[in-house]
Amino acid sequence: MSFYSVAVRPLLFRFDAERMHHASIETAARVGWAQGLLSALYGFADPSLETEVCGLAFANPLGLAAGYDKSGEAVRALAGLGFGHVEIGSVSADPSAGNPKPRLFRLPADRALVVHYGLQNDGADIIAKRVAAARLAVPLGVNIVKTNRGAGACPDGEDAIIGDYLRSVRLFKDDADYLTLNLSCPNTEMGRDFFADKPHVERFLAALGEVGIPCPVFLKVSPKSGIPGIEMLLEAAEGHDFVSGFVFNLPAGKPDNLVTPREVWESWPGAVSGHPVESLINFSIREMYRRMDTRRYRIVGVGGVFTAEQAYEKIRLGASLVQLLTALVYEGPGVVGRINRGLCGLLARDGFKTIAEAVGTAHT
Ligand SMILES: Cc1cc2nc3c(=O)[nH]c(=O)nc-3n(C[C@H](O)[C@H](O)[C@H](O)COP(=O)(O)O)c2cc1C
């Protein structure tokens, strides 16, 4: 039992989830100057955790997932919590107010959140200036998505959708350490369906190839389309050398393994994060790793990681990097160091000298 879970979480959970999320970002944005102090408090370093992925050096494999710091306002303090990388976004070309409130809910019995934010963010122009000015000791990833113009807006055509991504990609490609292209937002009309269609993915990747992106590019896709979706994606990515790897997003809708009674959540719109999505995401990582060219691609594993054992399982299934978001809400900032310390012990137990040695070993 940590101090956070005994004293802080019960207090925070008495207030609206989105309000507390914004308050934490505002606080973190104000204490960016204390990055070094935070690192001393929360960080955990060990040579066995250091890893190189797609040419980038990571002090440890655990990163903060997209969606916590959507507009890149608090990256310095967040990096200070001991994460090996921080991913901001999703960022869209134009600013977006997202979906109507309320749009973030907690399911404590499930160790989960229900999220229906709808991609609110300050827009690529403003956020690109923040990224250019950020001087981080850890890699900074930018997650890019198409602008959500709201449920009532005219649906965009293919050129407009691809053009929206390209505008943001051009703004971030030289300052971000890596880009994640979110092809699968579960909470917008466009995000659910457009990239389920192979010709759309192919035309999108062809257009991106023209841009000349100097940093690694990951595609964040839905886990819902299963093995056919994975095979489609691998075929579509063939020949597009700038694609470095894959991430699985939250599935749209509610999973059927929630322990919280239906009457609590059935009126809440949105997708579920945390524990309930872990098994589907792990299945997707396993199946992707089995099919992909493991010399060329890397997987970032995210979904339901609360402990070192859960992070390690994703690594053994094929993830080179791991991320979390919901665990930060339930376990507080101490979770980062706890997972990294635990990972160190698990590597030693199994005779691995580095994280890279453990990647994919569940398949052998
Ligand atoms: C509040 C919240 C907001 C999120 N926003 C985004 C987002 O803007 N872009 C994105 O790619 N993923 C977003 N995600 C998904 C997370 O990046 C991550 O893939 C997912 O939550 C699974 O990890 P977790 O179980 O550790 O939370 C969001 C998740 C949550 C809970």
The ligand as a MOL file (V3000), in Angstrom:
LIG
                    3D

  0  0  0     0  0            999 V3000
M  V30 BEGIN CTAB
M  V30 COUNTS 31 33 0 0 0
M  V30 BEGIN ATOM
M  V30 1 C -7.8960 9.6100 -20.4750 0
M  V30 2 C -7.3000 8.9410 -21.6660 0
M  V30 3 C -7.0220 9.6970 -22.7980 0
M  V30 4 C -6.4430 9.0920 -23.9070 0
M  V30 5 N -6.1720 9.8510 -25.0110 0
M  V30 6 C -5.4960 9.2870 -26.0460 0
M  V30 7 C -5.1260 10.0700 -27.1610 0
M  V30 8 O -5.4090 11.2630 -27.2530 0
M  V30 9 N -4.4390 9.4560 -28.1680 0
M  V30 10 C -4.0880 8.1320 -28.1150 0
M  V30 11 O -3.4390 7.6390 -29.0470 0
M  V30 12 N -4.4350 7.3770 -27.0520 0
M  V30 13 C -5.1230 7.9190 -26.0390 0
M  V30 14 N -5.4710 7.1560 -24.9750 0
M  V30 15 C -5.0780 5.7170 -24.9470 0
M  V30 16 C -3.7890 5.5410 -24.1620 0
M  V30 17 O -2.7030 6.1500 -24.8380 0
M  V30 18 C -3.4790 4.0430 -23.9740 0
M  V30 19 O -3.3120 3.4620 -25.2560 0
M  V30 20 C -4.5850 3.3230 -23.2350 0
M  V30 21 O -5.1410 4.1040 -22.2020 0
M  V30 22 C -4.1100 1.9920 -22.6510 0
M  V30 23 O -3.1810 2.1800 -21.6300 0
M  V30 24 P -3.5720 2.1410 -20.0600 0
M  V30 25 O -4.4120 0.9180 -19.8490 0
M  V30 26 O -2.2620 2.1050 -19.3640 0
M  V30 27 O -4.3410 3.3860 -19.7940 0
M  V30 28 C -6.1190 7.7160 -23.8800 0
M  V30 29 C -6.4270 6.9640 -22.7360 0
M  V30 30 C -7.0170 7.5590 -21.6470 0
M  V30 31 C -7.3370 6.7220 -20.4380 0
M  V30 END ATOM
M  V30 BEGIN BOND
M  V30 1 1 1 2
M  V30 2 1 2 3
M  V30 3 2 2 30
M  V30 4 2 3 4
M  V30 5 1 4 5
M  V30 6 1 4 28
M  V30 7 2 5 6
M  V30 8 1 6 7
M  V30 9 1 6 13
M  V30 10 2 7 8
M  V30 11 1 7 9
M  V30 12 1 9 10
M  V30 13 2 10 11
M  V30 14 1 10 12
M  V30 15 2 12 13
M  V30 16 1 13 14
M  V30 17 1 14 15
M  V30 18 1 14 28
M  V30 19 1 15 16
M  V30 20 1 16 17
M  V30 21 1 16 18
M  V30 22 1 18 19
M  V30 23 1 18 20
M  V30 24 1 20 21
M  V30 25 1 20 22
M  V30 26 1 22 23
M  V30 27 1 23 24
M  V30 28 2 24 25
M  V30 29 1 24 26
M  V30 30 1 24 27
M  V30 31 2 28 29
M  V30 32 1 29 30
M  V30 33 1 30 31
M  V30 END BOND
M  V30 END CTAB
M  END
